[in-house]
């Protein structure tokens, strides 16, 4: 009888634990330690190679549209610098991509205010897939002497992978991401065939080393590949925080195709 009561008690505790785990809070997925060590990056200089598709150069936004309604992008573009115009929505590329090499430069304004996640927050969504999923986010944030959860700092795959090191520059200085993206593959029945993978160099320093993503970005809960997709646009985020808006420049991409005969 005692053993029966013990097993019944354990079963009740396990059931309650399972119920509790379903009630996720965003704090449950935030990691604070260990903190990535600080590394001083080299100079920024990355001209597009001859086979690149230039997505942003000069005063031309023809490659971009507003994500929500597919209207022309409404962000501010002056002298080759694209600045988030809050309230107008995220923007994404007109063209869609599978596997690629991406170069993008971004700047946190020198007069940035706020703290934590409310300090120059934006994101590069490496594939914007819709269907209830925002996509796969490479975080943009002021992470120079700005504490936040480490899987949400600049260079993180948001809520999934902490950057190996912290090579952030000061606010007001241009920074760069160089990304090698391998898109996920799906079987004809919609099941997952292979995970998405990403390599990220942040200011020339490796911060994501062929990381395998568990699924699209989730603010709360565990990521999963719930919606099969193919080639997708790249999206830039207009985050809703009140700090001064982030700027971008010199964006180019090289599509990576399988070798001939494969």
Phi, psi and omega in degrees: 000318180298318180295321179299315180296321179298313180296322178296319179296315180298318179299320178295318179298317180297319179296315178297322178297319180295320178297317181297321182294334180286339181269074185287147167238154184298332179295336182295339183250015181258129183251134182244339180221151354287157180272130179300137178294151180278136178232138178273120183280167174274190182286153178267125175194106184213087175285146181292138175289172188295333183261013182278151168266117182276116182268336177208116176199123184078201186257062182222119179251023184298338182275359189233151174216164178286131187299313189295312186243004179062024175277168178305142180300139186247010177292166184272128181233119181214125179053041176081003180251122181259123183241136179304132171250099187296143182096349180259356176094169176291159174237156180214162181289146175291323181277149177253156186221153169256262180268139184199168167248126183238136171241132178212136178247143183215158184219130169277129183298147183298333182264028184300142176238177180090185180206163179059228181285349179260041182221086178072038185281131171204192179193150172254110178272112189290341169206118180265109193252347178065209178054040179087352177245134181288329185128202185245110192261127166262116190290140169243127184193156169284107178244027175264103183058036178232109185280138172201183176293139191289335175273018173228007179276170178303139181090354178276152161275108198309123178066010179237316188219122177286137176297149182297322178217175180243095180259031183296144170266170178292153171305140183098347179253144179288141178235165182222147168243133168240121192237136168248114185248128173247114185289153175291155176242146182234147174285168183297335178273005178092352179286157183286130177262317177208146182288154168291146178227151180213140170244133180229127169253125183249113187054038178081003183248131181293124178237339174228119189252084179056046181289135178265120183278140180280354180152183177297161182298135173234132176287321178230137177093179184269137177289151178201153180273080184273339185231103177302145181207164176248219179303140188221154175288165172260134186241142173248137189265135168259090186289152186274006180290167187268001181286167182299144188287148181279153178241157179226155174203171171046066180253122176216161186216146174237119176290138180252111181253153178299149177303149180304135179096349180265000000 
